[in-house]
Amino acid sequence: MKSEPLVSVVIPFYSGIKWLDEALQSVLNQTYTQYEVLVINDGSKENISNIEEKYEGKVNFIHKENGGPATARNRGIQEAKGKYIAFLDSDDMWLPEKLEKQVELMEEKNAVWSQHSFEMFWDEKTKKKTVNTSKYRGNVYKDCYISFKIQTSCVMVKRDNIIKDEIIFPIDKRYGQDSSFYKQLAKKYEMFYLNGVYSKFRVRQNNAGFRAIVQINDRSSTWEEITNSKELKEMLPKSVLVAYKICYKESELIKRKNIKNEKFAKVLYLIPWLIFKLNVRK
């Protein structure tokens, strides 16, 4: 590689000091050395002074009032000085060659954004699962509205482009901020895929992606977006439009009846989930 551009590693933090320590160690273990690390402390109630002392001179800690992960990542984007931004959730980890290989791909392809496959793991269990995301490359705009199983800690973006295009994580959404960020990117730029597994995603009980109520409500808000877009109505299969409309009605039911039972929500979400699954890119 002729030059080594700076990569800004953006890590939003709210809870889990032990996990943050593991995440930071995975960054410092990178074979690529041209990076800066920005930990955005999003109003955490945990005392992280020991972590700050441990990584003094190696990590930049930025403190802000609590506003959610979207505001933390946006702050990281604003503070970043690198040509590229690599996102890492504070409970995830990278494998040592992640930055080296991904920067090499971004430079070679002049890519605006890219991603790679990842490993899911469960704490205190031997259970692991590799998620191959190689099918998500090129024009992935439609995939963002059907099924887009990439993970934030796998994504690298070119900072100048997202600044120029004012692409940010929406702060008005409680869930699905990542999906909205991807949609904005996918509408303008093709995605590149780095072959291989370069990150580890920690599975927790409260992961939003595994909660049916969250999925229904997120799809419902997207339905409102679709109804105001002729482009999306023409792009998406009719069955997918039906699934979104079902989610909208189910979300209204959940709010009206104040439903909090996840098992019942999973039953509600079964038909839309099957429709989305049948329309996943092969």
C-alpha positions as a Python dict, from the first residue, in 0.01 Angstrom:
ca = {
    (1, 'M'): (0, 0, 0),
    (2, 'K'): (154, 333, -110),
    (3, 'S'): (1, 541, 165),
    (4, 'E'): (-179, 472, 488),
    (5, 'P'): (-477, 706, 528),
    (6, 'L'): (-599, 787, 876),
    (7, 'V'): (-901, 592, 1000),
    (8, 'S'): (-1124, 738, 1271),
    (9, 'V'): (-1266, 463, 1493),
    (10, 'V'): (-1596, 581, 1641),
    (11, 'I'): (-1723, 395, 1950),
    (12, 'P'): (-2045, 511, 2120),
    (13, 'F'): (-2059, 410, 2487),
    (14, 'Y'): (-2336, 402, 2746),
    (15, 'S'): (-2290, 88, 2957),
    (16, 'G'): (-2064, -215, 3000),
    (17, 'I'): (-1712, -105, 3097),
    (18, 'K'): (-1572, -459, 3068),
    (19, 'W'): (-1703, -487, 2713),
    (20, 'L'): (-1567, -142, 2624),
    (21, 'D'): (-1224, -253, 2747),
    (22, 'E'): (-1240, -560, 2522),
    (23, 'A'): (-1351, -347, 2225),
    (24, 'L'): (-1062, -103, 2276),
    (25, 'Q'): (-811, -386, 2308),
    (26, 'S'): (-932, -524, 1975),
    (27, 'V'): (-860, -186, 1815),
    (28, 'L'): (-513, -156, 1968),
    (29, 'N'): (-438, -509, 1843),
    (30, 'Q'): (-490, -403, 1480),
    (31, 'T'): (-212, -469, 1230),
    (32, 'Y'): (-298, -129, 1077),
    (33, 'T'): (-158, 156, 1284),
    (34, 'Q'): (-283, 476, 1119),
    (35, 'Y'): (-596, 532, 1326),
    (36, 'E'): (-745, 751, 1596),
    (37, 'V'): (-996, 619, 1849),
    (38, 'L'): (-1294, 830, 1956),
    (39, 'V'): (-1503, 697, 2245),
    (40, 'I'): (-1821, 902, 2271),
    (41, 'N'): (-1944, 872, 2630),
    (42, 'D'): (-2318, 921, 2585),
    (43, 'G'): (-2400, 1036, 2938),
    (44, 'S'): (-2313, 701, 3093),
    (45, 'K'): (-2389, 654, 3463),
    (46, 'E'): (-2084, 430, 3493),
    (47, 'N'): (-1753, 570, 3614),
    (48, 'I'): (-1504, 517, 3332),
    (49, 'S'): (-1212, 705, 3489),
    (50, 'N'): (-1009, 381, 3518),
    (51, 'I'): (-1059, 314, 3147),
    (52, 'E'): (-962, 671, 3061),
    (53, 'E'): (-646, 636, 3270),
    (54, 'K'): (-562, 298, 3116),
    (55, 'Y'): (-587, 429, 2760),
    (56, 'E'): (-452, 780, 2816),
    (57, 'G'): (-268, 899, 2508),
    (58, 'K'): (-414, 618, 2295),
    (59, 'V'): (-787, 694, 2300),
    (60, 'N'): (-979, 1022, 2283),
    (61, 'F'): (-1272, 1027, 2525),
    (62, 'I'): (-1552, 1272, 2444),
    (63, 'H'): (-1825, 1326, 2703),
    (64, 'K'): (-2177, 1440, 2617),
    (65, 'E'): (-2527, 1438, 2766),
    (66, 'N'): (-2727, 1125, 2699),
    (67, 'G'): (-2901, 1136, 2364),
    (68, 'G'): (-2879, 782, 2231),
    (69, 'P'): (-2637, 601, 1998),
    (70, 'A'): (-2737, 807, 1694),
    (71, 'T'): (-2629, 1134, 1858),
    (72, 'A'): (-2309, 968, 1980),
    (73, 'R'): (-2215, 841, 1634),
    (74, 'N'): (-2300, 1178, 1478),
    (75, 'R'): (-2074, 1347, 1732),
    (76, 'G'): (-1800, 1102, 1640),
    (77, 'I'): (-1843, 1186, 1271),
    (78, 'Q'): (-1813, 1556, 1353),
    (79, 'E'): (-1498, 1509, 1560),
    (80, 'A'): (-1330, 1260, 1324),
    (81, 'K'): (-1020, 1368, 1135),
    (82, 'G'): (-967, 1053, 929),
    (83, 'K'): (-1023, 992, 560),
    (84, 'Y'): (-1233, 693, 666),
    (85, 'I'): (-1464, 629, 960),
    (86, 'A'): (-1498, 278, 1102),
    (87, 'F'): (-1782, 221, 1348),
    (88, 'L'): (-1740, -15, 1642),
    (89, 'D'): (-2010, -81, 1901),
    (90, 'S'): (-1872, -85, 2254),
    (91, 'D'): (-1977, -447, 2312),
    (92, 'D'): (-1829, -581, 1987),
    (93, 'M'): (-1473, -666, 1884),
    (94, 'W'): (-1259, -662, 1572),
    (95, 'L'): (-1018, -926, 1448),
    (96, 'P'): (-659, -799, 1406),
    (97, 'E'): (-654, -753, 1026),
    (98, 'K'): (-990, -574, 998),
    (99, 'L'): (-863, -220, 938),
    (100, 'E'): (-568, -322, 721),
    (101, 'K'): (-779, -530, 483),
    (102, 'Q'): (-1074, -291, 471),
    (103, 'V'): (-862, 19, 405),
    (104, 'E'): (-684, -172, 128),
    (105, 'L'): (-1021, -250, -32),
    (106, 'M'): (-1152, 106, 9),
    (107, 'E'): (-838, 250, -152),
    (108, 'E'): (-826, -2, -436),
    (109, 'K'): (-1194, 40, -529),
    (110, 'N'): (-1223, 411, -441),
    (111, 'A'): (-1518, 299, -231),
    (112, 'V'): (-1745, 528, -32),
    (113, 'W'): (-1855, 246, 196),
    (114, 'S'): (-1792, -122, 253),
    (115, 'Q'): (-1869, -407, 489),
    (116, 'H'): (-1764, -765, 570),
    (117, 'S'): (-1903, -1081, 730),
    (118, 'F'): (-1905, -1131, 1106),
    (119, 'E'): (-1925, -1385, 1383),
    (120, 'M'): (-2205, -1385, 1640),
    (121, 'F'): (-2110, -1505, 1988),
    (122, 'W'): (-2290, -1554, 2316),
    (123, 'D'): (-2119, -1460, 2644),
    (124, 'E'): (-2038, -1752, 2877),
    (125, 'K'): (-2139, -1997, 2604),
    (126, 'T'): (-1945, -2185, 2342),
    (127, 'K'): (-2215, -2105, 2088),
    (128, 'K'): (-2095, -1916, 1780),
    (129, 'K'): (-2242, -1846, 1440),
    (130, 'T'): (-2083, -1700, 1128),
    (131, 'V'): (-2302, -1462, 928),
    (132, 'N'): (-2198, -1442, 562),
    (133, 'T'): (-2300, -1104, 419),
    (134, 'S'): (-2126, -1143, 81),
    (135, 'K'): (-2454, -1102, -110),
    (136, 'Y'): (-2481, -742, 3),
    (137, 'R'): (-2272, -557, -252),
    (138, 'G'): (-2329, -320, -541),
    (139, 'N'): (-2669, -152, -545),
    (140, 'V'): (-2821, -246, -208),
    (141, 'Y'): (-3088, 23, -189),
    (142, 'K'): (-3377, -223, -233),
    (143, 'D'): (-3217, -462, 18),
    (144, 'C'): (-3227, -185, 281),
    (145, 'Y'): (-3608, -202, 266),
    (146, 'I'): (-3639, -581, 260),
    (147, 'S'): (-3358, -746, 454),
    (148, 'F'): (-3015, -598, 508),
    (149, 'K'): (-2830, -813, 761),
    (150, 'I'): (-2507, -619, 784),
    (151, 'Q'): (-2374, -510, 1122),
    (152, 'T'): (-2258, -162, 1219),
    (153, 'S'): (-1919, -279, 1349),
    (154, 'C'): (-1844, -410, 999),
    (155, 'V'): (-1901, -80, 818),
    (156, 'M'): (-1638, 168, 699),
    (157, 'V'): (-1730, 493, 522),
    (158, 'K'): (-1543, 775, 350),
    (159, 'R'): (-1592, 1077, 575),
    (160, 'D'): (-1584, 1350, 305),
    (161, 'N'): (-1881, 1195, 124),
    (162, 'I'): (-2111, 1168, 423),
    (163, 'I'): (-2022, 1521, 529),
    (164, 'K'): (-2084, 1656, 176),
    (165, 'D'): (-2415, 1471, 144),
    (166, 'E'): (-2519, 1545, 504),
    (167, 'I'): (-2569, 1176, 576),
    (168, 'I'): (-2624, 1127, 949),
    (169, 'F'): (-2782, 884, 1194),
    (170, 'P'): (-3139, 1014, 1253),
    (171, 'I'): (-3184, 1130, 1611),
    (172, 'D'): (-3564, 1124, 1599),
    (173, 'K'): (-3582, 743, 1574),
    (174, 'R'): (-3550, 529, 1885),
    (175, 'Y'): (-3466, 220, 1682),
    (176, 'G'): (-3353, 162, 1323),
    (177, 'Q'): (-3104, 451, 1316),
    (178, 'D'): (-2846, 227, 1150),
    (179, 'S'): (-3094, 123, 879),
    (180, 'S'): (-3176, 484, 801),
    (181, 'F'): (-2805, 566, 775),
    (182, 'Y'): (-2756, 276, 531),
    (183, 'K'): (-3054, 384, 319),
    (184, 'Q'): (-2907, 730, 273),
    (185, 'L'): (-2575, 583, 164),
    (186, 'A'): (-2725, 313, -56),
    (187, 'K'): (-2939, 560, -248),
    (188, 'K'): (-2625, 738, -373),
    (189, 'Y'): (-2337, 488, -360),
    (190, 'E'): (-2275, 122, -432),
    (191, 'M'): (-2153, -94, -147),
    (192, 'F'): (-1831, -294, -158),
    (193, 'Y'): (-1776, -623, 22),
    (194, 'L'): (-1455, -733, 191),
    (195, 'N'): (-1434, -1110, 172),
    (196, 'G'): (-1396, -1269, 514),
    (197, 'V'): (-1494, -1244, 880),
    (198, 'Y'): (-1332, -952, 1061),
    (199, 'S'): (-1555, -873, 1361),
    (200, 'K'): (-1736, -1040, 1649),
    (201, 'F'): (-2090, -937, 1738),
    (202, 'R'): (-2198, -995, 2096),
    (203, 'V'): (-2550, -1135, 2128),
    (204, 'R'): (-2747, -1002, 2423),
    (205, 'Q'): (-3108, -1052, 2530),
    (206, 'N'): (-3192, -688, 2469),
    (207, 'N'): (-3047, -664, 2117),
    (208, 'A'): (-3309, -463, 1928),
    (209, 'G'): (-3273, -677, 1617),
    (210, 'F'): (-3412, -980, 1800),
    (211, 'R'): (-3720, -811, 1949),
    (212, 'A'): (-4044, -848, 1754),
    (213, 'I'): (-4208, -534, 1895),
    (214, 'V'): (-3907, -326, 1788),
    (215, 'Q'): (-3913, -480, 1440),
    (216, 'I'): (-4285, -417, 1397),
    (217, 'N'): (-4259, -55, 1509),
    (218, 'D'): (-3955, 8, 1292),
    (219, 'R'): (-4126, -139, 985),
    (220, 'S'): (-4433, 69, 1066),
    (221, 'S'): (-4237, 394, 1059),
    (222, 'T'): (-4083, 284, 729),
    (223, 'W'): (-4432, 225, 588),
    (224, 'E'): (-4510, 591, 647),
    (225, 'E'): (-4193, 675, 452),
    (226, 'I'): (-4297, 444, 167),
    (227, 'T'): (-4647, 590, 136),
    (228, 'N'): (-4492, 929, 61),
    (229, 'S'): (-4251, 800, -204),
    (230, 'K'): (-4354, 704, -557),
    (231, 'E'): (-4002, 571, -616),
    (232, 'L'): (-4024, 323, -328),
    (233, 'K'): (-4374, 209, -424),
    (234, 'E'): (-4249, 127, -774),
    (235, 'M'): (-3922, -30, -658),
    (236, 'L'): (-4051, -268, -391),
    (237, 'P'): (-4241, -592, -470),
    (238, 'K'): (-4614, -580, -400),
    (239, 'S'): (-4585, -852, -137),
    (240, 'V'): (-4328, -643, 52),
    (241, 'L'): (-4562, -343, 43),
    (242, 'V'): (-4833, -565, 191),
    (243, 'A'): (-4595, -679, 468),
    (244, 'Y'): (-4516, -319, 556),
    (245, 'K'): (-4885, -229, 569),
    (246, 'I'): (-4949, -525, 802),
    (247, 'C'): (-4670, -403, 1031),
    (248, 'Y'): (-4824, -56, 1036),
    (249, 'K'): (-5161, -195, 1148),
    (250, 'E'): (-4995, -424, 1404),
    (251, 'S'): (-4794, -133, 1543),
    (252, 'E'): (-5113, 66, 1589),
    (253, 'L'): (-5263, -233, 1773),
    (254, 'I'): (-4957, -262, 1998),
    (255, 'K'): (-4978, 106, 2091),
    (256, 'R'): (-5356, 101, 2139),
    (257, 'K'): (-5353, -210, 2358),
    (258, 'N'): (-5016, -128, 2521),
    (259, 'I'): (-4887, -474, 2427),
    (260, 'K'): (-4550, -563, 2580),
    (261, 'N'): (-4556, -943, 2550),
    (262, 'E'): (-4277, -1047, 2312),
    (263, 'K'): (-4423, -1393, 2249),
    (264, 'F'): (-4750, -1241, 2130),
    (265, 'A'): (-4559, -988, 1919),
    (266, 'K'): (-4363, -1271, 1753),
    (267, 'V'): (-4694, -1428, 1648),
    (268, 'L'): (-4805, -1093, 1502),
    (269, 'Y'): (-4478, -1051, 1315),
    (270, 'L'): (-4469, -1405, 1170),
    (271, 'I'): (-4649, -1334, 840),
    (272, 'P'): (-4459, -1010, 759),
    (273, 'W'): (-4133, -1181, 854),
    (274, 'L'): (-4204, -1468, 615),
    (275, 'I'): (-4284, -1224, 333),
    (276, 'F'): (-3961, -1030, 386),
    (277, 'K'): (-3767, -1357, 404),
    (278, 'L'): (-3913, -1480, 73),
    (279, 'N'): (-3795, -1159, -94),
    (280, 'V'): (-3438, -1163, 37),
    (281, 'R'): (-3165, -1130, -225),
    (282, 'K'): (-3036, -1474, -323),
}
